Every structure is written in C-alpha cells, then in structure tokens.
Amino acid sequence: MIQVFSASWALFLGMFLLMIGNGLQGTLLGLRGEMEGFSTFELSVVMSAYFVGFLGGSAYTPKLIARVGHVRVFAALGSMVSAILILYPALAEPWAWVIGRVIIGFCFCGVYITAESWLNDASDNAHRGQALSIYLIVQMAGIVFAQYLVTVADIGGYVLFIISSVVVSLAFAPVLLSAGKSPDFSATKRMKVKDLIAASPLACVGMFLVGGIFAAQFGMSAVYGQRVGLTVQQISFFISTIYISALVLQFPIGWLSDRIDRRILIIGLGVVGGGSALVAYVSGGAYWAILVSGAVVGGTSNPMYALLIAYVNDYLDREDMAAASGGLLMVNGLGAIGGPIILGYMMDGFGPGGYWLFVSVVMFAIGVYAAYRMTRRDRSAEEFESVPYQPIPATSTTVLAEVAQEVYIEAEEEVLAEAPEDAEDADGSPELAQETTDK
C-alpha cells in the first residue's frame, strides 16, 4: 500500500482537497440556507439538484473527454466549481442555488471521472485493489475534515465559501502536475434497467433506496441539525461521525460479506440501521442518540453500496459486470435525486424528527425486501465466495466502478489459477484439482 501511495500521492492529495471543498459546501449550504430563511422544501430541492447534475455529468463527461481531452475537461470543470462556490453567498436565492447545485454536481462528477481515469492508468493490475482502498480513505477523510472547517468562521459571512473555493482551486495543481499522458478512455454502456432487474431485483431496489439515504446524509443532515437546535460545532461532529463510521465499517463488513450469504448481511444492516434511526426519532432530539444513530446509520448504509454491487456480480458473467455497475449507478442516482425531496416533505409533516423517520423506513424497507427475495431465489453455498467484495465510496463514478470490476475479475482469476495447484499439492490427485476448479 505504501508503494501505491508513493506512486500516486499527488492524485490522492488532489482528491483529498476536492472532497474537502465538496464536503464543506454541502454542509455550509444547509446551514446558510436556514439562516437565509429557506423553507425545508426549498432546501431539499437545492440538495437534490446536486445529484441531478451528478447524473448528467456521468452521462456527458465521457463525450467531453473524447472531444477535448482529460486535461482541458479537468481544468474547465474545476474552474467552474471554484467560481460557483464564490457565487453562492452573493446570490442567496433558492432558484440560484438550485441552478448552481446542478452545475456543480455536473462539474464534480466530471472532475471525479477525469481524476479517477488518471488513477486507474497509474495503477497496475497487482495494486488496483489497494488503490481503491486508499481512494476510499482519502474521500472519507476529506469529507470529515471539511466538517471541522465549518467551525472556523461565521456561516453568515463569505469566508467559508472563499475557503471552499480556494481549496478546490489548490486541488488542481497536484493532479494536473502529476498526470501523465491522457489514458485510453471509452465509456462503458450501461446495462438496461430491465436486464438489471432480471439479474437481481434486490440490487436494483436496494441501490435506489441506498441512494436516497446517502443524499439525505450528504445534503440534509445540516438542515436537520439546525432544526433540532444543535450548534454548528455539534452539527459538525454529528456529520463527521456518519462518515468516520462509514469508513471504519467498510472493511469488516466486506470481510463478512465474502463469508456468508450477502442477503443475510443486507437484512442485518437494514434492521440495525433502521432500528438505530428509530431510536433517534423517539428520543426527541437527544444529542447522544443523534451521535450514536448517526454513526450506526452511516456505518450500515454506506458499505451497502459496495455490497449490492458485489451481490449482483454473483449472478453475472465477467463481461457484463462493468455495464451492470454503470446501470446501478444510474439507479442509485435516481434514488439520490428523490431522497432529499421526500425527506423535506417528511420533515415538514413530522418536524425535524422526520429525518430519522425517513432513514428508518428506508433501511427497514431494504431489510424486508432482502428477506422477501430470499424466499424467491435459492443461493447455493458455492456462490457465496464467487465475487470478492471491494470497498467503493458511494460517490463513485462509472470509472471507479469499472476499476472495481477489474479487481473483482482479477481476484477470481487468481483463485481459479491457484485452486488446481493447491488441490494437487494436497494429495497429488489431478481429479481432485479438476473438481476444485469446477466448484
């Protein structure tokens, strides 16, 4: 892992700075919007708009890259992000913020796709899995660090918006200066939704619902904190716990998913996350319950993104994995667009506690549907270890999903290549080696 980091440290540094800027603007807009007197519905539309842009960027950025190249796309989109971050406080109107969020979502998606293309090109086959793990850590660390920057200046002024803009601008330097030639890039076609549903209804439904939860955490947590009466420092710590636990629990959940039926794990995560959110709802806004529930929900919902991708891959041929991931990302994006808006309605109808009620209902729904699918589809023991889990951040793009698919396939090939040798070494029987390979 040290070798991977030393070879691509500039890219990781640039992505760390980008995530600081993105994480800061997400929380800051919720806090500033409350101060400006935006309604809950207006804020929910503002937060949803980011994912509209992100989904559009996922579809259109590959065409931009093919037309003008990685460097120009990265520089142009990054400059637009920096400019919009400065304009937010100058145009403190819901309509302006909605437009800004659509544009900034598009730009961040394009920036991620470009940077992840360089990262993929810089990683050889033997180290792609480690690069994915470092990338996940860098992304989560950037978001967590951003929450503490919220406390360094008045949310009613310009300073925090300037800091966010400057950090994003500084992110260009290490990425552009370290990037070599433009890597080969071709956009993978997405698998049609009907084909995804045929392969795994659970993965499709789960991805849609997980998208709603992630959007709620990323966009509306600060709004909830303001409505329930938390201080800026308390809100900062609350949001940090969500992402810290998401990072910490990725790896043990991944380890467990390779050893048991993944549907059982999905049921468990849904029940635990939903139950924890319900505790926070009935507690009436007690800070201890908010922190504990934030940590549990973050740690159970975020890893489910990668878990569902691994699950659907169990039923796919290798050549279909990348296309399936692209389709699932689109389904996830649609859920992320609808999540904040539904949450806004629930917070209007049930008060601030509607935040937790929304999360609880969605998490329980994932668990219940996974239990239902277990009654509809048999899963043999041999399939449990067919595709290894790979940690993928919920903000991943099609490029990162394809990198993960390469790691999946390479890991499976290594197992198949080693199995006959191990089996023959055990008793010298070629027949036993063939039997092991077949399994």
Secondary structure, DSSP 4 states (H G I P E B T S, - for coil): -HHHHHHHHHHHHHHHHHHHHHHHHHHHHHHHHHHTT--HHHHHHHHHHHHHHHHHHHHHHHHHHHHH-HHHHHHHHHHHHHHHHHHHHHT-SHHHHHHHHHHHHHHHHHHHHHHHHHHHHHS-GGGHHHHHHHHHHHHHHHHHHHHHHGGGS-TTSSHHHHHHHHHHHHHHHHHHHH--SPPP--PPPPPPHHHHHHH-HHHHHHHHHHHHHHHIIIIIHHHHHHHHT--HHHHHHHHHHHHHHHHHHHHHHHHHHTTS-HHHHHHHHHHHHHHHHHHHHHTTS-HHHHHHHHHHHHHHHHHHHHHHHHHHHTTS-HHHHHHHHHHHHHHHHHHHHHHHHHHHHHHHHH-TTHHHHHHHHHHHHHHHHHHHHHHH----GGGGGSS------TT--HHHHHHHHHHHHHHHHHHHHHHHHHHHHHH--HHHHHHHHH-
